[in-house]
Amino acid sequence: MIKTRLFTATIVLLIFSACQSAIKPESLYGKWKYVKIENTDIRSTDNVTSEQLESESPYILFSKNDSLMIWWGGKVLTHGTYKLDGNNILVKEILDGGKTREFPFIVSKLDDKNLIFETKGDESARVTTVRE
């Protein structure tokens, strides 16, 4: 369930608040370590603890070639590509068998050191990351 929440949390559209400028590719490049995952789905009580984050060391890696990888517990949890659309990041996950799935992150903060985004759906969450 935790991995599913993390996966969902990391594969959803990033939208800046209306007052922020469009996302620039170079603002995403690099490794973003997960430091907090907050459950925003009131129907679920399953939360990721700070101890779990410390032991599993999850992060998302945005590359210059528009690819991304999400790591959890020292293994690739998922991978795919992303593209920017104004204040949004559209993610295309590559699944087994060559299938793909597209979904968004909703960004509330992006600066040189912090990226905070929310996911929507069955296991919605707010993910706080820091650039390493």
Secondary structure, 3 states (H helix, E strand, C coil): CHHHHHHHHHCCCCCCCCCCCCCCHHHCCEEEEEEEEEECCCCCCCCCCHHHHHHHCCEEEECCCCEEEEEECCEEEEEEEEEEECCEEEEEEECHHHCEEEEECEEEEECCCEEEEECCCCCCEEEEEEEC
